[in-house]
């Protein structure tokens, strides 16, 4: 259950998104980018992931494989080969100050959520009453995907480990969850209920996002996050912009030390405050790596 925290940004609030076209130039539509210049002896690479995706849509191209082979370290949002990571997550899953899901929802809302968890997941909500709503929402992802989720992060970690490449994290579990904990429990609970009430739209919207992803449309994906009037949209500054700025010095330091393959949620790449623009503003040359 804790593993699903990686799924939060890209997928789990799809019922709240409005789908829009992107004006991103075709020449810059890519999920894989090369970082060079500003004194780097060898280039590093930036790759956008969807944290949970159907297995048939997770394609490790030769372009990705060769860039990982050319890199001396892999940086993910979190250090996926840290043996203590999931234990640390489990310690941070519970709400504080005696707050329960039942206290956050109306009677009808609680019945709605309980019915889903009992009938679809075989887990009565009473057993999860103190778990943060974000984690509960992430548990619904297999139903949205209509398949068993595959993980880019796990696949990239496996590739790196096969090569003997060290895996590191741009932030710690505590740092990541501290950002999410700034969203009030009441809002988290509202997003959970909204995901269930709008579940009919979720599969179609997820497929739209995957299609944008396959086209390398980082601007289109970023708009799925920012162009919302409710839900996760109003926390874009917190969950995307602030984290990007938190990661930037880590990326610059790592790339300056040795060629590095960075992989983060695709929603962090595009936009005015996306990592690509931030790196360019810092003086780096960032260019798309087209399919090979």
C-alpha positions in Angstrom: 0.0 0.0 0.0 2.8 2.5 0.9 4.4 1.9 -2.5 1.5 3.7 -4.2 2.7 7.1 -2.9 4.7 7.4 -6.2 1.4 7.4 -8.1 -0.1 10.6 -6.7 0.9 13.4 -9.0 0.5 11.9 -12.5 -2.6 9.7 -12.1 -4.8 9.6 -9.0 -6.8 12.9 -9.4 -7.7 12.4 -13.0 -11.4 12.9 -12.4 -10.7 16.5 -11.7 -8.6 17.4 -14.7 -9.8 19.3 -17.8 -8.2 18.0 -21.0 -6.7 20.7 -23.2 -4.6 20.8 -26.3 -0.9 21.7 -26.0 0.9 24.3 -28.1 4.3 22.6 -27.6 6.3 22.5 -30.8 6.6 19.1 -32.4 10.4 19.5 -32.4 10.3 19.6 -28.6 7.9 16.7 -27.9 9.9 14.2 -26.0 10.1 12.6 -22.6 13.9 12.2 -22.8 16.1 15.3 -22.7 19.9 15.8 -22.8 21.5 18.3 -20.3 24.8 19.8 -21.4 26.9 23.0 -21.3 27.8 25.1 -18.3 31.1 23.2 -17.7 29.7 19.7 -17.8 32.3 17.3 -19.2 29.7 14.8 -20.2 25.9 15.2 -20.7 23.3 14.1 -18.2 19.7 13.2 -19.1 16.3 14.0 -17.8 13.3 11.6 -18.3 9.7 12.0 -17.6 7.7 9.1 -16.2 4.1 8.1 -15.4 4.4 6.6 -12.0 1.8 3.9 -12.8 1.1 2.7 -16.3 -0.2 -0.4 -17.9 2.7 -2.8 -18.8 2.1 -2.6 -22.6 2.6 1.1 -22.4 5.9 1.0 -20.6 8.4 0.7 -23.4 12.1 1.0 -22.7 13.5 2.2 -26.0 17.1 2.0 -27.2 17.4 5.7 -26.6 16.5 5.3 -22.9 18.7 2.2 -22.5 21.7 3.7 -24.1 21.4 6.9 -22.0 21.2 4.9 -18.8 24.3 2.9 -19.9 26.1 6.2 -20.6 25.2 7.5 -17.1 27.1 6.7 -13.9 24.2 7.2 -11.5 20.4 7.2 -11.5 18.4 9.8 -9.6 14.7 9.2 -9.0 12.3 11.2 -6.9 13.1 8.8 -4.1 15.9 6.3 -3.7 14.1 3.1 -4.8 16.8 0.7 -3.7 16.9 2.1 -0.1 15.9 -1.0 2.0 14.4 1.3 4.7 12.3 3.4 2.4 9.0 1.6 2.6 9.3 1.1 6.3 9.7 4.9 6.6 6.6 5.4 4.5 4.5 3.1 6.6 5.4 5.2 9.7 4.1 8.3 8.0 0.8 7.0 6.6 -1.4 7.7 9.6 -3.2 11.0 10.3 -2.2 12.9 13.4 -4.2 14.4 16.3 -6.7 11.6 16.4 -8.2 12.6 13.0 -10.1 9.8 11.3 -11.7 9.5 7.9 -15.1 9.2 9.5 -14.6 12.6 11.1 -13.7 14.1 7.7 -16.7 12.8 5.7 -20.4 13.0 5.9 -22.3 9.8 6.6 -23.2 9.3 2.9 -19.7 10.0 1.8 -18.3 7.5 4.3 -20.8 4.9 3.1 -19.7 5.5 -0.5 -16.0 5.1 0.2 -16.6 2.1 2.5 -18.7 0.3 -0.1 -15.9 0.7 -2.7 -13.1 -0.5 -0.4 -15.2 -3.4 0.9 -16.6 -4.6 -2.4 -13.8 -3.8 -4.8 -10.7 -4.1 -2.6 -11.9 -6.5 0.1 -10.7 -4.1 2.8 -13.4 -2.6 5.1 -12.8 1.0 5.7 -12.8 0.6 9.4 -9.4 -1.0 9.1 -8.1 2.1 7.3 -9.9 4.8 9.2 -6.7 6.6 10.3 -4.8 6.3 7.0 -4.2 9.6 5.2 -6.8 10.0 2.4 -4.0 10.5 -0.2 -2.9 6.9 0.4 -6.4 5.6 0.2 -6.9 7.4 -3.2 -3.7 5.8 -4.6 -5.1 2.4 -3.7 -7.8 2.9 -6.3 -5.4 3.1 -9.2 -5.7 -0.5 -10.5 -9.4 0.1 -11.2 -8.6 3.4 -13.1 -5.9 1.7 -15.2 -8.0 -1.4 -15.7 -4.8 -3.4 -15.6 -2.1 -4.2 -13.1 0.1 -1.1 -12.8 3.7 -1.3 -14.0 6.3 1.1 -12.6 8.8 3.1 -14.6 10.8 3.7 -11.4 11.0 0.0 -10.6 12.0 -0.7 -14.3 14.7 1.9 -14.3 16.0 0.8 -11.0 16.3 -2.7 -12.3 18.3 -1.5 -15.3 20.6 0.5 -13.2 21.2 -2.4 -10.7 22.0 -4.8 -13.6 24.7 -2.4 -14.8 25.9 -1.7 -11.2 24.8 1.9 -11.4 24.1 3.6 -8.0 20.5 4.7 -7.5 19.8 7.9 -5.5 16.8 10.1 -4.6 16.2 13.8 -5.3 14.4 14.0 -1.9 13.9 11.8 1.1 10.6 10.0 2.0 10.2 12.6 4.8 10.7 15.5 2.5 8.3 14.2 -0.1 5.5 13.4 2.3 6.0 16.8 4.0 4.9 18.5 0.9 1.7 16.3 0.7 1.1 16.8 4.4 0.6 20.5 3.8 -2.7 19.7 2.0 -5.4 19.7 4.7 -6.9 16.3 5.5 -10.3 17.7 4.7 -9.2 18.5 1.1 -7.5 15.1 0.7 -10.8 13.5 1.8 -12.8 15.6 -0.7 -10.4 14.5 -3.5 -11.0 10.8 -2.4 -14.7 11.2 -2.6 -14.5 13.1 -5.8 -12.5 10.3 -7.4 -15.3 7.9 -6.6 -18.1 10.1 -7.7 -16.4 10.8 -11.0 -15.0 7.3 -11.6 -16.8 6.9 -14.9 -14.6 9.5 -16.5 -11.3 8.2 -15.1 -10.5 5.5 -17.6 -11.0 7.7 -20.6 -9.0 10.6 -19.0 -6.2 8.3 -18.1 -6.0 7.0 -21.7 -5.9 10.6 -22.9 -3.0 11.2 -20.6 -1.1 8.1 -21.8 -1.6 9.3 -25.4 -0.1 12.6 -24.5 2.8 10.8 -22.8 3.4 8.6 -25.8 3.6 11.8 -28.0 6.1 13.3 -25.6 3.7 16.2 -24.9 5.1 17.5 -21.6 3.2 20.7 -21.9 -0.1 18.9 -22.4 0.5 16.7 -19.3 1.5 19.7 -17.2 -1.8 21.3 -18.1 -3.6 18.3 -16.8 -2.3 19.4 -13.4 -2.4 23.2 -13.6 -5.7 23.8 -15.4 -7.9 22.6 -12.6 -10.2 24.8 -10.6 -10.4 22.3 -7.8 -8.6 19.3 -6.4 -4.9 19.0 -7.0 -4.8 22.1 -9.3 -4.8 24.6 -6.5 -1.8 22.8 -5.0 0.4 23.0 -8.1 2.6 25.6 -6.5 3.3 23.3 -3.6 3.5 19.9 -5.2 5.2 20.8 -8.5 6.8 24.3 -8.4 8.2 24.1 -4.9 9.5 20.6 -5.4 11.1 21.5 -8.7 13.0 24.3 -7.0 14.0 22.0 -4.2 15.4 19.5 -6.7 17.2 22.0 -8.9 20.4 22.4 -6.8 20.5 18.6 -6.3 20.3 18.1 -10.1 23.0 20.7 -10.7 25.4 19.2 -8.2 24.9 15.6 -9.3 25.3 16.5 -13.0 28.4 18.4 -12.2 30.0 15.4 -10.5 29.3 12.7 -13.1 26.9 11.9 -16.0 23.5 11.2 -14.4 20.1 9.9 -15.6 17.3 11.8 -13.8 13.8 10.4 -13.9 10.8 12.2 -12.4 7.1 12.4 -13.0 6.4 13.9 -16.4 4.3 16.7 -14.9 7.5 18.2 -13.5 9.2 18.8 -16.9 6.9 21.3 -18.7 5.5 24.7 -17.9 7.0 28.0 -16.9 8.3 26.5 -13.6 9.2 23.1 -15.1 12.6 21.5 -14.8 13.5 22.1 -18.4 12.9 25.9 -18.2 14.6 26.0 -14.8 17.7 24.3 -16.1 17.8 26.5 -19.2 17.5 29.6 -17.0 20.4 28.3 -15.0 22.5 28.3 -18.2 22.4 24.7 -19.3 21.6 23.5 -22.8 18.6 21.2 -22.6 17.5 19.5 -25.8 15.1 16.7 -26.6 16.4 13.3 -27.5 14.2 12.0 -30.2 13.2 8.4 -30.6 15.8 5.9 -31.7 
